[in-house]
């Protein structure tokens, strides 16, 4: 399940769900509000910009946004909403591809750093973010907390969502720190479609160590984009890392 093959034209065509799911105003609104605040009037770079779910409304808020994206079909979908002059996109891997200039903000939303399947690639992603940031710049990551506490001995899967038309479950390989997310969707006729995506899960403490290796310091961590407290029961987090102003 290579990422460039996983996010093909069919996946890109199904990705956007205007007004619902991750595109719902109550999800997208706080995300854009917080990122606009963190950009502080400067330029923003989105790793894995996808179809522009966040980049388009952020650019509409007046924040200059550039993207890096591996999937050409996802970029094609983005181009139906914004042209190259509005949101420039560099085709490439978020761990290695470079964008011109420097930025005040680099961000990675909706668990996307876990699409990199080795620790070395994830550390390289932090270093790539650091290369793009001006002193004092910030790297923001939205990521889920692994739900291993839900796994009794001998069980390898957890069901994380059940709703009409959709069942989501994760299967874990705890030796390699890998998880495969399975999305079963059902149409009105009862036909089912399966979409699977592989990930390498990361504990918050491991993420902080990756940041330290790349020259960042943790500035804030909240449960969500609206700023709720991060607790032992939180299922996800928004972590803001900063390059010290005197780092260069």
Secondary structure as UniProt FT lines:
FT   HELIX           3..6
FT   HELIX           9..15
FT   TURN            18..19
FT   HELIX           21..23
FT   HELIX           25..39
FT   TURN            40..41
FT   STRAND          44..47
FT   TURN            50..51
FT   TURN            53..54
FT   HELIX           55..60
FT   TURN            61..62
FT   STRAND          65..69
FT   HELIX           72..78
FT   TURN            79..81
FT   TURN            84..86
FT   STRAND          89..91
FT   TURN            94..96
FT   STRAND          103..108
FT   TURN            110..111
FT   HELIX           112..115
FT   HELIX           119..132
FT   STRAND          133..144
FT   HELIX           148..150
FT   TURN            153..154
FT   STRAND          157..163
FT   TURN            164..165
FT   STRAND          166..173
FT   TURN            174..177
FT   STRAND          178..186
FT   TURN            188..189
FT   STRAND          192..200
FT   HELIX           204..213
FT   TURN            214..215
FT   STRAND          216..222
FT   TURN            225..226
FT   TURN            232..233
FT   STRAND          236..243
FT   TURN            245..246
//
